[in-house]
Amino acid sequence: MTRKIDRSRSKEREKHKGDPNDRSTLRIDFARAKMKMSGHNVLTQSQGKVRRNQSLLLVRSAADAVKSVISATSGCLIESLY
């Protein structure tokens, strides 16, 4: 019986260079990820700013979170589903 090899995880590992236990590049990698997210219009604060202090938790109900997303996107998320 021939077994297929799933190379998707290998490709993911190749993208991330370096030792995952090495924290010396953590801040640079994190900054790159934040810049990439800002290009995708990730809204996490008023006027679409990405939060600067990531240690602050946004504690609210799921209903409040959904309402804020709908109001921030002017309902275009819901409209795009139909």
N, CA, C and O atoms as a GROMACS GRO file, in nm:
protein
  328
    1MET      N    1   0.083  -0.117   0.000
    1MET     CA    2   0.000   0.000   0.000
    1MET      C    3   0.088   0.125   0.000
    1MET      O    4   0.176   0.141   0.085
    2THR      N    5   0.064   0.212  -0.096
    2THR     CA    6   0.143   0.335  -0.106
    2THR      C    7   0.081   0.442  -0.017
    2THR      O    8  -0.040   0.462  -0.015
    3ARG      N    9   0.166   0.509   0.055
    3ARG     CA   10   0.119   0.612   0.148
    3ARG      C   11   0.154   0.750   0.095
    3ARG      O   12   0.269   0.777   0.062
    4LYS      N   13   0.054   0.837   0.088
    4LYS     CA   14   0.078   0.974   0.044
    4LYS      C   15   0.142   1.054   0.157
    4LYS      O   16   0.107   1.038   0.274
    5ILE      N   17   0.234   1.138   0.121
    5ILE     CA   18   0.300   1.223   0.220
    5ILE      C   19   0.239   1.362   0.212
    5ILE      O   20   0.236   1.424   0.106
    6ASP      N   21   0.192   1.410   0.326
    6ASP     CA   22   0.136   1.545   0.333
    6ASP      C   23   0.252   1.643   0.354
    6ASP      O   24   0.311   1.647   0.462
    7ARG      N   25   0.283   1.720   0.252
    7ARG     CA   26   0.396   1.812   0.259
    7ARG      C   27   0.354   1.954   0.301
    7ARG      O   28   0.439   2.042   0.308
    8SER      N   29   0.227   1.976   0.327
    8SER     CA   30   0.182   2.111   0.362
    8SER      C   31   0.246   2.161   0.491
    8SER      O   32   0.284   2.278   0.501
    9ARG      N   33   0.259   2.074   0.589
    9ARG     CA   34   0.322   2.116   0.715
    9ARG      C   35   0.470   2.139   0.695
    9ARG      O   36   0.528   2.228   0.758
   10SER      N   37   0.534   2.062   0.609
   10SER     CA   38   0.676   2.082   0.582
   10SER      C   39   0.698   2.217   0.517
   10SER      O   40   0.795   2.287   0.549
   11LYS      N   41   0.608   2.254   0.425
   11LYS     CA   42   0.620   2.383   0.359
   11LYS      C   43   0.601   2.496   0.459
   11LYS      O   44   0.669   2.599   0.451
   12GLU      N   45   0.509   2.478   0.554
   12GLU     CA   46   0.488   2.579   0.658
   12GLU      C   47   0.614   2.596   0.741
   12GLU      O   48   0.654   2.708   0.773
   13ARG      N   49   0.676   2.485   0.776
   13ARG     CA   50   0.799   2.492   0.856
   13ARG      C   51   0.911   2.561   0.780
   13ARG      O   52   0.991   2.632   0.839
   14GLU      N   53   0.916   2.539   0.649
   14GLU     CA   54   1.020   2.603   0.569
   14GLU      C   55   1.003   2.754   0.566
   14GLU      O   56   1.101   2.828   0.558
   15LYS      N   57   0.878   2.801   0.572
   15LYS     CA   58   0.853   2.945   0.572
   15LYS      C   59   0.912   3.011   0.696
   15LYS      O   60   0.968   3.120   0.688
   16HIS      N   61   0.899   2.943   0.810
   16HIS     CA   62   0.951   2.998   0.934
   16HIS      C   63   1.093   2.950   0.954
   16HIS      O   64   1.117   2.834   0.988
   17LYS      N   65   1.183   3.038   0.933
   17LYS     CA   66   1.324   3.001   0.946
   17LYS      C   67   1.367   3.021   1.092
   17LYS      O   68   1.320   3.113   1.159
   18GLY      N   69   1.452   2.936   1.138
   18GLY     CA   70   1.506   2.951   1.272
   18GLY      C   71   1.441   2.856   1.372
   18GLY      O   72   1.346   2.785   1.341
   19ASP      N   73   1.496   2.858   1.490
   19ASP     CA   74   1.451   2.772   1.599
   19ASP      C   75   1.327   2.833   1.665
   19ASP      O   76   1.332   2.949   1.708
   20PRO      N   77   1.216   2.759   1.675
   20PRO     CA   78   1.096   2.816   1.737
   20PRO      C   79   1.115   2.849   1.884
   20PRO      O   80   1.039   2.929   1.939
   21ASN      N   81   1.215   2.790   1.949
   21ASN     CA   82   1.242   2.821   2.089
   21ASN      C   83   1.328   2.945   2.106
   21ASN      O   84   1.344   2.995   2.218
   22ASP      N   85   1.384   2.994   1.997
   22ASP     CA   86   1.468   3.114   2.002
   22ASP      C   87   1.378   3.237   1.997
   22ASP      O   88   1.310   3.261   1.897
   23ARG      N   89   1.378   3.314   2.104
   23ARG     CA   90   1.289   3.429   2.113
   23ARG      C   91   1.355   3.558   2.062
   23ARG      O   92   1.294   3.664   2.074
   24SER      N   93   1.474   3.552   2.009
   24SER     CA   94   1.543   3.673   1.966
   24SER      C   95   1.473   3.741   1.848
   24SER      O   96   1.483   3.862   1.833
   25THR      N   97   1.403   3.665   1.767
   25THR     CA   98   1.334   3.725   1.652
   25THR      C   99   1.184   3.740   1.676
   25THR      O  100   1.110   3.777   1.586
   26LEU      N  101   1.140   3.711   1.799
   26LEU     CA  102   0.997   3.716   1.829
   26LEU      C  103   0.937   3.853   1.802
   26LEU      O  104   0.831   3.863   1.739
   27ARG      N  105   1.002   3.959   1.847
   27ARG     CA  106   0.948   4.094   1.828
   27ARG      C  107   0.944   4.133   1.681
   27ARG      O  108   0.849   4.197   1.636
   28ILE      N  109   1.045   4.097   1.607
   28ILE     CA  110   1.049   4.128   1.464
   28ILE      C  111   0.938   4.052   1.391
   28ILE      O  112   0.866   4.108   1.309
   29ASP      N  113   0.926   3.923   1.421
   29ASP     CA  114   0.820   3.841   1.359
   29ASP      C  115   0.682   3.895   1.395
   29ASP      O  116   0.592   3.899   1.311
   30PHE      N  117   0.666   3.936   1.522
   30PHE     CA  118   0.539   3.989   1.566
   30PHE      C  119   0.508   4.121   1.495
   30PHE      O  120   0.394   4.144   1.452
   31ALA      N  121   0.607   4.206   1.482
   31ALA     CA  122   0.588   4.334   1.412
   31ALA      C  123   0.549   4.312   1.267
   31ALA      O  124   0.462   4.381   1.214
   32ARG      N  125   0.613   4.216   1.202
   32ARG     CA  126   0.579   4.184   1.063
   32ARG      C  127   0.435   4.135   1.052
   32ARG      O  128   0.362   4.172   0.960
   33ALA      N  129   0.395   4.051   1.146
   33ALA     CA  130   0.258   4.000   1.145
   33ALA      C  131   0.157   4.113   1.166
   33ALA      O  132   0.052   4.115   1.102
   34LYS      N  133   0.189   4.207   1.256
   34LYS     CA  134   0.100   4.320   1.280
   34LYS      C  135   0.089   4.408   1.156
   34LYS      O  136  -0.020   4.456   1.123
   35MET      N  137   0.199   4.430   1.087
   35MET     CA  138   0.196   4.510   0.964
   35MET      C  139   0.112   4.439   0.858
   35MET      O  140   0.036   4.503   0.786
   36LYS      N  141   0.125   4.308   0.850
   36LYS     CA  142   0.046   4.232   0.754
   36LYS      C  143  -0.102   4.242   0.788
   36LYS      O  144  -0.186   4.258   0.699
   37MET      N  145  -0.136   4.232   0.917
   37MET     CA  146  -0.276   4.243   0.958
   37MET      C  147  -0.331   4.382   0.930
   37MET      O  148  -0.448   4.396   0.893
   38SER      N  149  -0.249   4.485   0.948
   38SER     CA  150  -0.299   4.620   0.923
   38SER      C  151  -0.333   4.639   0.776
   38SER      O  152  -0.420   4.719   0.743
   39GLY      N  153  -0.266   4.566   0.689
   39GLY     CA  154  -0.297   4.572   0.546
   39GLY      C  155  -0.428   4.503   0.513
   39GLY      O  156  -0.486   4.526   0.406
   40HIS      N  157  -0.476   4.418   0.604
   40HIS     CA  158  -0.602   4.347   0.583
   40HIS      C  159  -0.718   4.417   0.652
   40HIS      O  160  -0.827   4.361   0.664
   41ASN      N  161  -0.695   4.540   0.698
   41ASN     CA  162  -0.798   4.620   0.766
   41ASN      C  163  -0.859   4.550   0.886
   41ASN      O  164  -0.981   4.545   0.902
   42VAL      N  165  -0.773   4.495   0.970
   42VAL     CA  166  -0.820   4.432   1.093
   42VAL      C  167  -0.857   4.542   1.192
   42VAL      O  168  -0.772   4.620   1.233
   43LEU      N  169  -0.984   4.547   1.229
   43LEU     CA  170  -1.030   4.651   1.320
   43LEU      C  171  -1.030   4.599   1.462
   43LEU      O  172  -1.107   4.510   1.496
   44THR      N  173  -0.943   4.656   1.546
   44THR     CA  174  -0.940   4.614   1.685
   44THR      C  175  -0.954   4.733   1.778
   44THR      O  176  -0.958   4.715   1.900
   45GLN      N  177  -0.962   4.852   1.726
   45GLN     CA  178  -0.976   4.971   1.807
   45GLN      C  179  -1.048   5.074   1.722
   45GLN      O  180  -1.069   5.053   1.602
   46SER      N  181  -1.086   5.185   1.782
   46SER     CA  182  -1.157   5.287   1.705
   46SER      C  183  -1.073   5.332   1.586
   46SER      O  184  -0.951   5.340   1.595
   47GLN      N  185  -1.136   5.360   1.477
   47GLN     CA  186  -1.075   5.406   1.352
   47GLN      C  187  -0.980   5.304   1.292
   47GLN      O  188  -0.891   5.340   1.215
   48GLY      N  189  -0.999   5.176   1.326
   48GLY     CA  190  -0.922   5.070   1.263
   48GLY      C  191  -0.778   5.056   1.308
   48GLY      O  192  -0.699   4.990   1.241
   49LYS      N  193  -0.742   5.118   1.420
   49LYS     CA  194  -0.604   5.107   1.468
   49LYS      C  195  -0.584   4.971   1.534
   49LYS      O  196  -0.673   4.921   1.603
   50VAL      N  197  -0.469   4.913   1.514
   50VAL     CA  198  -0.434   4.790   1.582
   50VAL      C  199  -0.388   4.828   1.722
   50VAL      O  200  -0.308   4.921   1.738
   51ARG      N  201  -0.437   4.758   1.822
   51ARG     CA  202  -0.403   4.792   1.960
   51ARG      C  203  -0.254   4.789   1.982
   51ARG      O  204  -0.186   4.698   1.935
   52ARG      N  205  -0.202   4.887   2.054
   52ARG     CA  206  -0.058   4.893   2.083
   52ARG      C  207  -0.024   4.805   2.202
   52ARG      O  208   0.081   4.740   2.204
   53ASN      N  209  -0.110   4.802   2.302
   53ASN     CA  210  -0.084   4.723   2.422
   53ASN      C  211  -0.160   4.592   2.411
   53ASN      O  212  -0.279   4.586   2.442
   54GLN      N  213  -0.094   4.488   2.367
   54GLN     CA  214  -0.159   4.360   2.343
   54GLN      C  215  -0.191   4.286   2.472
   54GLN      O  216  -0.264   4.187   2.468
   55SER      N  217  -0.138   4.331   2.585
   55SER     CA  218  -0.165   4.260   2.709
   55SER      C  219  -0.302   4.296   2.767
   55SER      O  220  -0.352   4.227   2.856
   56LEU      N  221  -0.363   4.405   2.718
   56LEU     CA  222  -0.496   4.441   2.766
   56LEU      C  223  -0.600   4.349   2.703
   56LEU      O  224  -0.602   4.330   2.581
   57LEU      N  225  -0.684   4.294   2.785
   57LEU     CA  226  -0.789   4.206   2.734
   57LEU      C  227  -0.914   4.287   2.705
   57LEU      O  228  -0.951   4.376   2.782
   58LEU      N  229  -0.976   4.256   2.595
   58LEU     CA  230  -1.104   4.318   2.563
   58LEU      C  231  -1.213   4.223   2.612
   58LEU      O  232  -1.246   4.125   2.544
   59VAL      N  233  -1.268   4.252   2.727
   59VAL     CA  234  -1.367   4.164   2.788
   59VAL      C  235  -1.506   4.219   2.755
   59VAL      O  236  -1.542   4.328   2.798
   60ARG      N  237  -1.581   4.143   2.679
   60ARG     CA  238  -1.718   4.179   2.646
   60ARG      C  239  -1.790   4.055   2.596
   60ARG      O  240  -1.728   3.952   2.567
   61SER      N  241  -1.918   4.066   2.586
   61SER     CA  242  -1.996   3.950   2.543
   61SER      C  243  -1.982   3.929   2.393
   61SER      O  244  -1.942   4.020   2.321
   62ALA      N  245  -2.015   3.811   2.348
   62ALA     CA  246  -2.008   3.780   2.205
   62ALA      C  247  -2.105   3.867   2.127
   62ALA      O  248  -2.075   3.908   2.015
   63ALA      N  249  -2.221   3.896   2.185
   63ALA     CA  250  -2.319   3.981   2.116
   63ALA      C  251  -2.265   4.121   2.094
   63ALA      O  252  -2.285   4.179   1.988
   64ASP      N  253  -2.196   4.176   2.195
   64ASP     CA  254  -2.136   4.309   2.180
   64ASP      C  255  -2.027   4.308   2.073
   64ASP      O  256  -2.013   4.403   1.997
   65ALA      N  257  -1.950   4.200   2.068
   65ALA     CA  258  -1.844   4.189   1.968
   65ALA      C  259  -1.903   4.186   1.827
   65ALA      O  260  -1.852   4.251   1.736
   66VAL      N  261  -2.010   4.110   1.809
   66VAL     CA  262  -2.075   4.102   1.678
   66VAL      C  263  -2.132   4.237   1.639
   66VAL      O  264  -2.119   4.280   1.524
   67LYS      N  265  -2.197   4.306   1.734
   67LYS     CA  266  -2.253   4.438   1.706
   67LYS      C  267  -2.145   4.536   1.663
   67LYS      O  268  -2.165   4.613   1.569
   68SER      N  269  -2.030   4.533   1.730
   68SER     CA  270  -1.924   4.628   1.696
   68SER      C  271  -1.866   4.598   1.558
   68SER      O  272  -1.832   4.691   1.485
   69VAL      N  273  -1.856   4.471   1.521
   69VAL     CA  274  -1.806   4.436   1.388
   69VAL      C  275  -1.904   4.481   1.282
   69VAL      O  276  -1.864   4.535   1.178
   70ILE      N  277  -2.033   4.458   1.306
   70ILE     CA  278  -2.134   4.498   1.209
   70ILE      C  279  -2.137   4.649   1.193
   70ILE      O  280  -2.147   4.700   1.081
   71SER      N  281  -2.128   4.722   1.304
   71SER     CA  282  -2.130   4.868   1.294
   71SER      C  283  -2.003   4.921   1.228
   71SER      O  284  -2.008   5.019   1.154
   72ALA      N  285  -1.890   4.858   1.254
   72ALA     CA  286  -1.764   4.903   1.196
   72ALA      C  287  -1.758   4.877   1.046
   72ALA      O  288  -1.692   4.950   0.972
   73THR      N  289  -1.827   4.775   1.002
   73THR     CA  290  -1.824   4.742   0.859
   73THR      C  291  -1.950   4.787   0.788
   73THR      O  292  -1.972   4.754   0.671
   74SER      N  293  -2.033   4.862   0.857
   74SER     CA  294  -2.160   4.913   0.802
   74SER      C  295  -2.247   4.801   0.747
   74SER      O  296  -2.320   4.820   0.650
   75GLY      N  297  -2.240   4.684   0.810
   75GLY     CA  298  -2.324   4.572   0.771
   75GLY      C  299  -2.280   4.500   0.646
   75GLY      O  300  -2.349   4.409   0.601
   76CYS      N  301  -2.165   4.536   0.587
   76CYS     CA  302  -2.125   4.472   0.462
   76CYS      C  303  -2.092   4.324   0.480
   76CYS      O  304  -2.099   4.248   0.384
   77LEU      N  305  -2.055   4.283   0.602
   77LEU     CA  306  -2.029   4.141   0.625
   77LEU      C  307  -2.157   4.060   0.608
   77LEU      O  308  -2.157   3.955   0.545
   78ILE      N  309  -2.264   4.110   0.665
   78ILE     CA  310  -2.391   4.039   0.657
   78ILE      C  311  -2.441   4.038   0.512
   78ILE      O  312  -2.488   3.935   0.464
   79GLU      N  313  -2.432   4.151   0.445
   79GLU     CA  314  -2.479   4.160   0.307
   79GLU      C  315  -2.402   4.066   0.215
   79GLU      O  316  -2.459   4.010   0.121
   80SER      N  317  -2.274   4.048   0.243
   80SER     CA  318  -2.193   3.963   0.155
   80SER      C  319  -2.227   3.816   0.171
   80SER      O  320  -2.193   3.735   0.084
   81LEU      N  321  -2.294   3.779   0.279
   81LEU     CA  322  -2.330   3.639   0.301
   81LEU      C  323  -2.450   3.598   0.217
   81LEU      O  324  -2.470   3.479   0.193
   82TYR      N  325  -2.530   3.693   0.173
   82TYR     CA  326  -2.652   3.661   0.099
   82TYR      C  327  -2.633   3.670  -0.048
   82TYR      O  328  -2.727   3.645  -0.124
   0.00000   0.00000   0.00000
